[in-house]
Amino acid sequence: MHFHVLHRETIDSTNTALKRMASEGASEGTCLYADEQTAGRGRFDRHWLSPRGAGLYLSILLRPKIETTYLPLMSLLGGVIVFDALRALTPADLALDIKYPNDILLEGKKVCGILAEAGFSGHALAWVVLGMGVNVGQTEFPDGLLYPPTSLKLAFGEQCPHPTREDVLQGILDATATRYAEFLDHPPAILQTWREHSSFAEGKIITVSVGDRKLEGTTRGLRDDGALLVETAAGTVEPVTVGDVVSAR
Ligand code: BTN
């Protein structure tokens, strides 16, 4: 696939800007990254702190010709793409994982968050913007984040030079070319790939907050629509599609 990569020093949000370009007809493979975001967004309308030069703030425009029912799987695809990219750039003794649905954990801490947003033309899917925020050079984070954060710099340590933002960008584009082609060929196959990459797929004791509600249980795989199945102490199996998953153990 062909990528057209655009760079901005400062932007409100690469996702917001690329969504606008998508609705104005930008082509598949258009990518936008910035050194800094002034209004970076996370899932559930949260703020994504995006200090200048510290992270990779990247959005990729895709126009998959797939059934709308496969749309939730695009979110899992985003996680697999960044996982692959970071795996190729990271020493094997550093643990990488995908926390449902698509946070990337490095040594158990969040190193990347992904925000997938879609646009429709009538009932048909017109575009998907995959937004990725990778913590690269941060040495500190504000208190009170929902999940303990890390960066490549912190995880690699002083002794070992960490990949640059450009290295991560290139790695993500390479992984996108491979994984997106596979996805278009047979979307449900991403479920198995995701399971192979994530310790959260099976037998993980987790807590999920869905609004004010807290659901606790053990993960029991993915459903065909990408929902995570969680078996509660009462023995019921509930599908989780939204909510924040934390690992209890
Ligand atoms: C999350 O973990 O809640 C998702 C965070 C996604 C952040 C990225 S940074 C690039 C792109 N532009 C945004 O405004 N958000 C995404």
Residues whose N, C-alpha, C, O or C-beta is under 5 A from the ligand:
A	BS01	BTN	S13 T14 N15 A39 G40 R41 G42 R43 W48 L56 Y57 L58 G113 I114 L115 G131 M132 G133
